[in-house]
Amino acid sequence: MAVLAHIAVNYPRQFILFGAVIKNQGDTVAEDLFTQITSRFDKFLKRKYSKSQEPARGIAIFDKTKMEQQFQVWSHIYKKIGNQWGETLANFAEVPLFLDSKMSRSIQVADIIAYAIFRKFQHDDDTYFSVIKDCFDKDGNYEHGLYISP
């Protein structure tokens, strides 16, 4: 809980969160999650650039997964051709990186955030999510950082 409180206190100076909740159980869940997270992060970087006129580049770091190779393929396609909405990922400084959460505190923090989202939307337990619910990317009153599928 202390980690989540630290995020909340330091939003948006040090932390801006991105997440996605995909409610379907089909074959496209992994791609839907990857697409939502990467496109939302890329749009955040685009907004940041448009406000400051200084290049904004970012790196997406994911927990090690058996889907790593597929994520790299999607990343390449989305950068060159675009995602299902025709949007290209133009602001990534590098292809997504993958780290084992056992070796990286940053990925452990991401795991805690994912767990808070999971508890909220899978078990209707707001204990952890309530701490970070206002820490997702937003612009004015519009929240961009958390996607919840219908």
N, C-alpha and C positions, 0 to 999 in steps of 0.2 A: 504494500500500500504506500510505503514511503517513496518508492520510485515514481508511482503515478502522481503523488502529491508534488514531487519535484518537477515533473513535467508541467503540471497545471500552473505552478508558481512561475515557471520560466517560459510559458507560452505568451506571445509568439517570438520572443527574443531568441531563444535557443531551440525551441521545439515547435514544429507544426506537424500535425499528424495526418496520415492518409490511411484509409481502410475501406473495405468492401465486405458486404454481407450478400452472398448469393444464395437465394432460397431454393433454387431448383436442384435436382439431384442428377441431372443429365450428364452427358459426356463432355459438355463444354464448361464445366465449373472452373477448372484450372485456367483455361484461356480467358473466361469472363473475369476472374479475379485479377489475372495478370494485366488484362486490358484496362480494367477500371483503375487499378493502382498506377500503372505507368502513364495512362492518359491524363489522370488527375494531377499527377506530379508534374508532367510536362506542361500542362495548362497553368499551373502555379508558377513555373519558371517563366512562361510567356508573359503572364501578368506582371511579374516582378520586373522583367525587362521593359515592358511598355511603360511602367511607372518611372523607372530610373534611367532608361536608355543605356544602361550598362549591361553587357552580356551576363545572362544568368544561366549557369550550367549546373547540372546536378548528377549525382551518381546514385543509382538504386542498388541497395545491398539487400539480398535475400538470404534466408536461412538455407543451408544445404538441403537439397531435395532430389528425389529421383527424377523430377521434372526439369532439372537444370538445363539439359540439352534442348528440350522443347522450348523452354523460356528463351534461350538464346536464339533459337530459330524465329520465334515470334518477334523478338526484339529487332532482329535484322529486317524482317518483313515490314514491321511497323515503321522502322526508320526510313526504309527505301520506298515502300509502296503505300503504307498507311494501314490503319486498323479497319475494323468493319464500318466505321463512320468516315473513312477516307482521310483521317487525321494522321499526319506523320509525327513521329517523335523527333523533334528538331533540337531539343535542348539538353539532351543527355551528353555528358562529357565522355562517357564510356559505356560499353555494353553493361548490362546488369552483372554485378559481382555476387558470388555465393560464398558464404562463410559458415562454418560449423558453429552453431550456437554455444557449444561447449567451449569454444575457443575465443568467443567475442562477447564482451559485455554489451556492446551495442545491439547485437542480435538478441541477446537475452532480454533487453529492454523491449525490443520489438515483439518478442514472444509474450511478454507480460501484457502489452497493449492488445495483442491478438487474443489473449485469454480473456481480458476484460470485455472485448467485443463479443467473443464466443459466449461468455456467461450471460451477457445481456440479451442476446438475440436467440440463443438456443435454449436457455433455461429461465429467461425472464428475471435474472438476478442482476440488479443494478448496483450492487455493492462496489464494484471496481470501476465500471463504466461511468458511473455518476461523477467520479473524480476527474475524468478526462473528457467528458462529453463536449465541452466547449473548446477543446484544443485541436480540433480538426480544421484544416484549411478553410478559411471563409473570406469573402470579400463583401464588406458591408453586412447586410442581413442574409446573404446567400451563402449557404454552406456547400463548398466544393469537395471537401476532403473525405467525406464519408458517404459512400454509395450503399443504399439498401435496395435490393431488387424488389420489385412488386410481387 
